Amino acid sequence: WEYTNSYAFSKPYRAPNGGVFDPDNWVFGGPDALAAATAPARLALLRARTSPGRHLCTGITGVACDPDNDGDVDLDDFAVFAECMFGPGATPSPTPPPTALECLYTFDAEPDSDVDLADFAAFQEAFTGP
């Protein structure tokens, strides 16, 4: 990735390629495509350019609700979730290091641009403990 403040997503119905990365199977937003937007606006732009419905960030391990990318959903991940949960209709305002955008992308399962009890249900479903 040669630039920040942008996005990329795989094209639907792309041809199988045997696990080899093929840039022709992807759409790239270009340098600083999201730079001028606020965190909620960036999230809205990302969602507008990806598939509709339930979105869960799976991170590098492929595990949903795993912000520390250690392959499980445990109390360390719950601590981040607790920082992100601000209730229905409220944009998260966590104490750093997580940002509002990271909170929404990782935990907003509906998606409805907040982290609330409905998202906690998705977190509980993914929880592997302890």
N, C-alpha and C positions, 0 to 999 in steps of 0.2 A: 504494500500500500504506500504510494508515494505522496499522498496528501491527506490532510485532515479535514474535518467539517464537511463531510460528504457522505455518500452512501453507495452501496452496490447490492444488487440482488440477482438471484438466478432467474433466468427466463423460464416461464412455464413451458411445458412440453418440449424441453430440450432433449436432444438426442443423447442416448447413453454413450459414455466415452471411456468406459473401463477404469474409472477412478482417476483419470488424468485431467488436470485443470485445463479448461479450454475457455479463454476469455470471450469467445464468440457465444458462449452459453450464459453470459452475464450482461447486465446493464449497469453502467458506472455513471455516477452523478457528475463527475468532473471536479476539479479543484475548487474548494470552498463553496460548494453548492448549498450548504446549510449555514455558512458562516454568519450571515446577518440575522438569522432567526433566533428567537428566545428558545429556551429549552422546551417548553410545551409546543411551540411552533415547529421546532426541529422534529419532535416526535410525531406531530401531525403530518409533516412532510414525508417522514419515513413510512408512516402507515399508509399514506396516499399512494406510495410507490411500491408497496408490497401487497401480499394477498390479504383479503379481508378476513375478519373473524378473530378467533382466539390466537394471541401471540404470546409466546413465552421465549425469552432469551435462554438459549441452552448453553451459551458459553463454549469454551474450547473443549470441555469434557463431554458435551452432548447431554448434560443433565440439566433439566429445567430448574429454575429458582436456585441456582448455585453461583452466587456472585463471586465467590473466592476461587471458583474453578478447580476445586480439589476432588471432584467426582462424586460427592455426596451432598445431601441437603441436611444440615445438622444445626446445632445451636449457634455456631459461628455465623451461618447464613441467616438464622433467625434474628440475630443481633442487627444485621444490616436491614432485614425486613422491618424490624421495629423502628429503625431510624427513618424508614421510607413511608410508613403507614400514617397518613394524615386524614383519612376518612373520605367519605363520598363527596365528590365535587371539589375536593381540595388538591391543588398541585403540591406534591411533596416538597418540603423544604428541609432536607436532612442536614445534620451536622456532617461536614466533610470527613472522610474522603468521598462517600457517594454523592453524586449530583442528582438533581431532580430527573434529568434525562435517563441516567443509569437506573434510578429507582423505577421509573415507568417502564423502561424497556425490559428490565429483569422481572418485575413483579406484577405489572398491570395486565392481568390475564384476560379481561373482558374484550377488548380494550376500551376504556372509557376515560382515560387521562387522569386517573387517580389510583391510589393504593388504599383499599378498604377491606371490609370483612369478606367480601366476595373473593378478593385476591388472596386473603388469608386461607380460604378454603382450598384454593389451588396450591398454595404453599404447603398446607397440611397433607394434601394428596401426594406431593413430591417428597415430603419429609422422610428421611431414612434414619435419622437420629444417630447417636445422641449428640 
